[in-house]
Amino acid sequence: MPDNPLQNLLQYGQSTWLDYITRSMIESGELDQLIRDYAIHGMTSNPTIFHQAMVKSDDYKSAIEKLAHSGMTTSGIYESLAVEDIQSAADNLRFIYDSSKGRDGYISLEVSPELANDTDATIQEARRLWKKVNRPNLMIKVPGTREGIPAIEQLLISGINVNITLLFSLEDYEVVRHTYIGALENRLENGKPIDHLASVASFFLSRIDTLIDDLLEENERADNSEAKALKGKAAIASAKIAYQHYLNDFHSERFMRLKTKGGKVQRPLWASTSTKNPNYSDVIYVEPLIGQDVINTLPLPTVKAFNDHGVARDTIGIDLNESYKVVERLEEIGISMRKVTSQLQDEGVQKFKNSFRELMTGLEAKRKQLIRY
């Protein structure tokens, strides 16, 4: 395939990860093609993705049947299938991990959302999954919630790569950055290497606009003329500001001392990047947020949309002053970003719990159906 926009992103220091995984795409060679032709440099998974793959397709029918007849429980079947898929994807991505010296080539696996409010259980589950998958290019996904932060800290200190998920606010993102840097410092102080440890901070975007646009609609009905002009701008503004905070912390003297010992930056990752509002561009969360050390994790339709008509150029620092003004104007008309992002994180945890429960219910139904034969 000739030069394309996704490949062009690499020259600006940005990586594209795929927010999608199925067994059929791995076995058919589709994943290899995406890596080769679309410059996919990593992957993420979550309960919603596995629900779509395992329950809403027939890809896993024979595997589920075999495991069911062996007497395995529904939760055991899920974990077996998920771990096998994650291992296979990690193996496909391993050459990127090796050639990039651990910058890219990762696949993420999330701890059960049912444990989101239990720090100790999250730590135990993450360690168990890390050991079971047994791939250096695995990242364990843990939500950046109040209970998640101490778990993230302990996992990083113990040498486990972590994808901190469900970040919406600049305040939570600050805690996450400092937690990562502190974990690196802890390892160094205790004589442990830091050159192999990696982490990303997943900042969710489209959900911010969806909620704030609804609030702006209410302002419009209250005859606030400024509300319409702010629609579809909050998420991008927040991400641009977040990136400036990233630069400040990972170009600081504090981090430079770690960098000399092999410490990697904790790269910001844009998540929830599919366009929810059909009136917006289908690459609205890609084109304005391109920059050095950034990762954008895209669902397959957005991958293809950007490759078809996206424009690759360094944009993360453009209109930065306007981004600060957007946040200020939202506050002035009574929309609190802190309140919005706190609500979104709570809702995000619940949505993943619901998806996980639907996944378990769907797998249980399949297990019962297949075990009859």
Backbone torsions as a table, in degrees:
resi	resn	phi	psi	omega
1	MET	NA	136.8	179.7
2	PRO	-67.8	172.8	178.6
3	ASP	-50.4	138.0	-177.5
4	ASN	-141.8	166.5	-176.1
5	PRO	-56.0	-39.9	-179.3
6	LEU	-64.7	-41.0	176.5
7	GLN	-67.0	-33.7	-179.8
8	ASN	-66.6	-24.4	178.6
9	LEU	-59.5	-30.9	-175.8
10	LEU	-61.7	-31.6	-178.7
11	GLN	-69.7	-16.2	176.9
12	TYR	-98.6	9.2	177.5
13	GLY	80.7	13.3	-179.0
14	GLN	-103.7	142.4	178.3
15	SER	-114.0	148.8	174.6
16	THR	-109.3	124.3	173.4
17	TRP	-110.7	151.2	-178.0
18	LEU	-95.6	126.0	179.6
19	ASP	-94.8	67.9	-171.5
20	TYR	-177.5	143.6	173.4
21	ILE	-159.0	136.3	170.2
22	THR	-142.6	156.8	178.4
23	ARG	-65.7	-38.0	-176.9
24	SER	-64.9	-36.0	-179.1
25	MET	-69.1	-28.9	177.4
26	ILE	-75.5	-48.5	-175.5
27	GLU	-70.6	-30.0	-177.5
28	SER	-80.8	-12.9	-176.3
29	GLY	92.3	1.1	179.7
30	GLU	-62.2	-39.4	179.9
31	LEU	-62.9	-44.2	177.4
32	ASP	-58.0	-39.4	179.2
33	GLN	-66.3	-41.3	178.5
34	LEU	-63.8	-40.0	177.4
35	ILE	-63.2	-43.4	-176.2
36	ARG	-75.1	-48.6	-170.8
37	ASP	-92.0	-26.1	-176.5
38	TYR	-113.3	9.6	176.4
39	ALA	55.4	37.9	175.3
40	ILE	-71.5	123.9	-174.2
41	HIS	-115.0	7.7	178.6
42	GLY	179.9	175.0	-178.1
43	MET	-146.1	155.5	173.0
44	THR	-130.8	156.5	176.3
45	SER	-137.6	162.4	174.9
46	ASN	-158.7	172.4	-177.7
47	PRO	-58.0	-35.3	179.7
48	THR	-64.4	-42.8	179.2
49	ILE	-64.1	-44.4	179.6
50	PHE	-68.1	-32.1	176.4
51	HIS	-63.0	-45.2	178.2
52	GLN	-62.3	-40.7	-175.7
53	ALA	-73.8	-49.4	-170.3
54	MET	-84.0	-35.0	-173.8
55	VAL	-97.3	-38.4	-172.5
56	LYS	-96.1	13.5	174.4
57	SER	-138.8	169.3	178.0
58	ASP	-100.1	9.8	-176.5
59	ASP	-57.7	-30.4	-171.0
60	TYR	-106.5	8.6	-172.1
61	LYS	-56.2	-50.7	-176.8
62	SER	-67.7	-36.6	179.8
63	ALA	-67.6	-42.4	178.5
64	ILE	-63.6	-42.3	-180.0
65	GLU	-60.8	-44.4	-179.6
66	LYS	-63.4	-44.6	-178.9
67	LEU	-69.0	-37.2	179.1
68	ALA	-63.0	-43.6	-179.4
69	HIS	-70.1	-18.4	177.0
70	SER	-80.6	-6.7	178.8
71	GLY	94.3	9.2	-177.7
72	MET	-72.3	143.7	178.2
73	THR	-73.1	167.7	179.0
74	THR	-61.2	-45.2	179.3
75	SER	-64.7	-35.6	177.0
76	GLY	-66.5	-39.1	177.3
77	ILE	-62.4	-47.0	179.1
78	TYR	-57.4	-49.9	-175.9
79	GLU	-64.2	-40.4	179.2
80	SER	-60.4	-47.0	-179.8
81	LEU	-64.8	-46.1	-177.7
82	ALA	-63.2	-45.7	-178.5
83	VAL	-62.7	-42.2	178.3
84	GLU	-61.4	-43.0	178.9
85	ASP	-64.5	-43.4	-179.3
86	ILE	-64.6	-41.9	178.4
87	GLN	-62.2	-44.4	-179.4
88	SER	-63.4	-44.9	178.9
89	ALA	-63.3	-41.3	178.3
90	ALA	-60.2	-39.6	179.1
91	ASP	-66.5	-38.9	177.4
92	ASN	-65.3	-32.6	-177.1
93	LEU	-91.5	-4.4	-170.7
94	ARG	-60.5	-35.9	-177.8
95	PHE	-66.4	-30.3	176.6
96	ILE	-71.3	-42.6	176.8
97	TYR	-57.7	-46.2	-178.5
98	ASP	-68.0	-46.8	-175.4
99	SER	-70.2	-27.7	179.2
100	SER	-92.7	4.1	-179.5
101	LYS	56.4	42.8	174.6
102	GLY	83.2	10.6	176.4
103	ARG	-77.3	-40.7	-176.4
104	ASP	-132.2	-173.4	176.1
105	GLY	87.8	24.5	-176.9
106	TYR	-98.8	155.4	170.1
107	ILE	-127.9	136.9	-176.5
108	SER	-105.4	142.5	175.1
109	LEU	-129.8	128.1	-174.1
110	GLU	-91.5	139.6	170.8
111	VAL	-66.4	158.4	-178.3
112	SER	-55.8	128.2	177.2
113	PRO	-60.0	-20.9	178.4
114	GLU	-64.0	-16.4	-178.1
115	LEU	-100.3	8.8	-172.5
116	ALA	-58.4	-27.5	-178.1
117	ASN	-105.7	17.7	-178.2
118	ASP	-129.1	101.3	-175.1
119	THR	-61.2	-51.7	-175.2
120	ASP	-64.3	-42.1	179.8
121	ALA	-66.1	-35.1	177.1
122	THR	-63.2	-44.1	178.8
123	ILE	-60.7	-47.5	-178.5
124	GLN	-63.1	-44.0	-179.5
125	GLU	-65.5	-42.4	180.0
126	ALA	-62.9	-43.7	179.5
127	ARG	-64.4	-39.3	179.7
128	ARG	-65.3	-45.0	-179.6
129	LEU	-67.1	-38.9	178.0
130	TRP	-58.8	-44.9	-179.6
131	LYS	-69.0	-38.5	-176.3
132	LYS	-70.2	-44.4	179.0
133	VAL	-68.2	-42.5	172.1
134	ASN	57.0	51.9	175.8
135	ARG	-133.9	132.7	-178.1
136	PRO	-68.5	-20.5	-179.2
137	ASN	-99.4	30.6	171.4
138	LEU	-94.3	143.0	166.7
139	MET	-120.4	133.8	174.9
140	ILE	-90.6	128.2	-179.5
141	LYS	-89.7	127.9	177.7
142	VAL	-134.6	131.9	-179.9
143	PRO	-67.7	142.8	-178.7
144	GLY	-83.2	49.7	179.5
145	THR	-89.3	176.3	179.2
146	ARG	-57.0	-43.0	179.5
147	GLU	-78.1	-24.3	-177.9
148	GLY	-75.5	-33.2	-175.0
149	ILE	-58.5	-49.9	178.5
150	PRO	-64.4	-29.1	175.5
151	ALA	-68.0	-44.1	178.4
152	ILE	-58.5	-44.3	179.8
153	GLU	-59.3	-47.4	-178.2
154	GLN	-66.7	-37.6	179.4
155	LEU	-66.3	-43.3	178.4
156	LEU	-64.2	-43.1	179.2
157	ILE	-60.6	-34.2	179.7
158	SER	-83.1	1.0	173.1
159	GLY	93.9	18.8	-179.8
160	ILE	-98.5	129.9	177.1
161	ASN	-68.0	135.6	-175.7
162	VAL	-130.1	132.3	169.5
163	ASN	-101.1	109.3	-179.9
164	ILE	-84.1	115.8	-171.9
165	THR	-107.0	170.2	177.5
166	LEU	58.7	45.3	172.3
167	LEU	-96.0	130.1	178.7
168	PHE	-125.6	-31.6	-172.2
169	SER	-105.2	152.6	176.8
170	LEU	-67.0	-32.0	179.9
171	GLU	-66.6	-45.2	178.1
172	ASP	-66.3	-36.0	179.7
173	TYR	-64.4	-36.4	177.8
174	GLU	-62.8	-44.6	178.6
175	VAL	-59.9	-41.7	-178.4
176	VAL	-64.6	-44.1	179.0
177	ARG	-60.4	-47.2	-176.6
178	HIS	-70.4	-30.5	175.4
179	THR	-63.8	-43.3	179.6
180	TYR	-64.3	-48.6	-179.2
181	ILE	-62.0	-41.3	178.0
182	GLY	-62.7	-37.0	178.8
183	ALA	-66.1	-39.8	176.5
184	LEU	-62.1	-43.8	179.3
185	GLU	-62.5	-40.3	178.4
186	ASN	-60.8	-43.8	-179.9
187	ARG	-63.9	-42.5	179.5
188	LEU	-62.6	-43.6	-178.9
189	GLU	-61.8	-27.2	-179.5
190	ASN	-100.4	16.9	174.3
191	GLY	72.6	22.1	-179.3
192	LYS	-101.8	145.2	-179.9
193	PRO	-69.4	152.4	177.9
194	ILE	-123.8	-0.8	-172.7
195	ASP	-73.5	-17.6	-178.3
196	HIS	-97.2	-10.8	-172.4
197	LEU	-82.3	135.2	-179.0
198	ALA	-135.7	150.8	178.0
199	SER	-153.7	148.7	172.2
200	VAL	-127.8	151.7	177.7
201	ALA	-111.8	110.2	-172.9
202	SER	-90.2	107.7	-177.2
203	PHE	-97.2	115.6	-175.6
204	PHE	-83.7	138.4	-170.0
205	LEU	-114.2	-63.7	-168.8
206	SER	-59.7	-31.4	-179.5
207	ARG	-65.2	-30.7	176.8
208	ILE	-62.2	-48.7	-179.3
209	ASP	-64.9	-38.6	-179.1
210	THR	-58.8	-46.5	-179.0
211	LEU	-72.5	-45.0	-177.4
212	ILE	-68.0	-36.4	176.6
213	ASP	-60.7	-37.2	176.2
214	ASP	-63.3	-40.6	178.3
215	LEU	-67.7	-35.3	177.5
216	LEU	-68.3	-32.8	175.2
217	GLU	-59.2	-41.8	178.8
218	GLU	-64.2	-38.1	177.6
219	ASN	-65.9	-38.8	177.9
220	GLU	-60.9	-43.6	-179.8
221	ARG	-65.7	-24.0	176.0
222	ALA	-86.8	13.4	176.0
223	ASP	68.5	34.5	174.4
224	ASN	-92.5	106.6	-173.2
225	SER	-68.1	-23.5	-177.4
226	GLU	-77.1	-20.8	-173.4
227	ALA	-59.4	-43.4	-177.3
228	LYS	-60.1	-38.0	-177.5
229	ALA	-69.9	-17.0	-177.6
230	LEU	-94.1	-7.9	-177.6
231	LYS	-62.8	138.6	176.4
232	GLY	71.6	16.8	-176.3
233	LYS	-116.6	-17.8	-172.2
234	ALA	-65.6	-45.1	-175.7
235	ALA	-64.8	-46.1	-179.0
236	ILE	-65.6	-40.6	177.5
237	ALA	-60.1	-45.6	179.6
238	SER	-61.4	-41.9	-178.5
239	ALA	-66.0	-40.3	179.2
240	LYS	-64.5	-40.6	177.7
241	ILE	-67.0	-42.0	178.2
242	ALA	-57.6	-40.1	-179.6
243	TYR	-64.0	-36.2	177.3
244	GLN	-64.4	-38.6	176.2
245	HIS	-65.3	-38.2	175.6
246	TYR	-57.5	-49.0	-179.1
247	LEU	-59.5	-43.2	-178.6
248	ASN	-60.4	-45.2	-175.8
249	ASP	-76.7	-36.8	-174.6
250	PHE	-95.4	8.0	167.3
251	HIS	-119.9	15.3	-179.4
252	SER	-81.7	162.8	176.9
253	GLU	-61.2	-36.4	-179.7
254	ARG	-58.6	-46.7	-178.2
255	PHE	-77.3	-31.3	-179.6
256	MET	-58.3	-33.2	177.1
257	ARG	-64.8	-35.9	177.5
258	LEU	-73.0	-37.7	-178.8
259	LYS	-61.1	-36.1	179.2
260	THR	-66.1	-18.7	177.6
261	LYS	-98.0	7.9	177.9
262	GLY	100.0	4.1	-178.9
263	GLY	-64.9	134.3	178.8
264	LYS	-93.6	148.4	173.2
265	VAL	-66.8	152.7	173.0
266	GLN	-90.1	104.0	-171.9
267	ARG	-73.8	138.4	172.9
268	PRO	-73.5	136.6	-178.8
269	LEU	-123.2	123.6	176.7
270	TRP	-83.7	122.7	179.8
271	ALA	-120.0	172.7	-177.0
272	SER	53.3	57.4	-171.4
273	THR	-105.7	5.5	173.6
274	SER	-78.2	144.2	-177.6
275	THR	-79.1	119.8	-179.2
276	LYS	-86.2	-31.4	-178.5
277	ASN	-94.1	116.3	-177.5
278	PRO	-64.6	-13.1	177.8
279	ASN	-80.2	-11.3	-179.5
280	TYR	-97.8	158.9	176.3
281	SER	-58.8	145.1	178.6
282	ASP	-75.8	-0.9	174.4
283	VAL	-125.3	28.9	-176.7
284	ILE	-62.9	-28.0	-179.0
285	TYR	-101.9	17.4	176.8
286	VAL	-118.1	-59.6	-172.3
287	GLU	-58.2	-40.4	-176.0
288	PRO	-82.2	-2.5	-169.1
289	LEU	-125.9	39.2	-178.5
290	ILE	-97.3	128.7	179.6
291	GLY	-172.8	173.8	-177.6
292	GLN	-61.8	131.7	176.9
293	ASP	73.1	4.1	-179.8
294	VAL	-83.0	146.7	169.9
295	ILE	-118.8	135.6	171.9
296	ASN	-119.4	119.1	-179.4
297	THR	-99.1	118.8	-168.5
298	LEU	-118.7	140.1	167.8
299	PRO	-68.4	160.1	-173.6
300	LEU	-56.5	-42.8	178.7
301	PRO	-59.7	-36.6	179.6
302	THR	-73.1	-34.7	173.1
303	VAL	-56.0	-49.8	-176.8
304	LYS	-70.0	-35.3	178.7
305	ALA	-64.8	-45.6	-179.5
306	PHE	-67.4	-38.2	179.4
307	ASN	-66.5	-26.9	-179.4
308	ASP	-79.5	-45.1	-173.2
309	HIS	-142.6	13.0	177.9
310	GLY	-77.1	157.6	178.5
311	VAL	-116.7	122.5	-179.6
312	ALA	-94.1	115.1	173.7
313	ARG	-159.1	159.6	-177.6
314	ASP	-73.8	109.6	-173.4
315	THR	-123.4	-8.2	-170.0
316	ILE	-60.8	-29.1	-178.6
317	GLY	-95.6	-1.1	-179.0
318	ILE	-77.0	140.5	177.3
319	ASP	59.6	34.8	-178.8
320	LEU	-65.6	-42.8	178.7
321	ASN	-60.5	-38.9	177.7
322	GLU	-63.5	-34.4	179.0
323	SER	-63.2	-43.6	177.1
324	TYR	-63.3	-38.5	-179.7
325	LYS	-66.3	-35.9	178.4
326	VAL	-59.7	-48.0	-180.0
327	VAL	-63.3	-41.5	178.9
328	GLU	-62.7	-43.5	-178.0
329	ARG	-67.0	-36.4	177.0
330	LEU	-61.2	-44.6	178.7
331	GLU	-62.4	-39.6	-177.4
332	GLU	-63.9	-31.5	-179.6
333	ILE	-95.7	10.8	171.2
334	GLY	96.7	13.6	178.1
335	ILE	-104.9	109.2	-178.0
336	SER	-86.6	117.3	178.3
337	MET	-62.1	-36.9	-179.0
338	ARG	-64.3	-42.5	179.4
339	LYS	-66.5	-43.4	179.8
340	VAL	-61.6	-47.6	-175.5
341	THR	-70.1	-32.1	175.6
342	SER	-65.2	-43.0	177.4
343	GLN	-61.9	-42.2	-177.8
344	LEU	-66.3	-37.4	178.5
345	GLN	-66.2	-43.6	177.1
346	ASP	-60.2	-44.5	179.6
347	GLU	-65.6	-37.0	-179.8
348	GLY	-63.7	-43.6	176.6
349	VAL	-60.0	-44.7	-178.0
350	GLN	-66.3	-38.9	179.1
351	LYS	-62.4	-41.1	178.5
352	PHE	-69.3	-35.2	174.5
353	LYS	-62.2	-44.9	-180.0
354	ASN	-62.5	-42.6	178.8
355	SER	-63.3	-40.1	-179.5
356	PHE	-65.5	-40.6	179.3
357	ARG	-66.7	-39.4	176.5
358	GLU	-64.4	-37.7	177.3
359	LEU	-62.1	-47.1	-179.7
360	MET	-64.8	-40.2	179.0
361	THR	-64.9	-43.5	179.6
362	GLY	-65.2	-41.0	178.2
363	LEU	-67.3	-37.7	178.4
364	GLU	-63.1	-40.3	178.4
365	ALA	-64.6	-42.3	178.3
366	LYS	-65.8	-40.9	-179.4
367	ARG	-60.8	-46.0	-179.0
368	LYS	-64.7	-40.4	-179.4
369	GLN	-65.9	-43.9	-174.9
370	LEU	-76.2	-27.3	-176.7
371	ILE	-75.7	-13.3	178.3
372	ARG	-70.5	-23.3	-172.6
373	TYR	-101.4	NA	NA
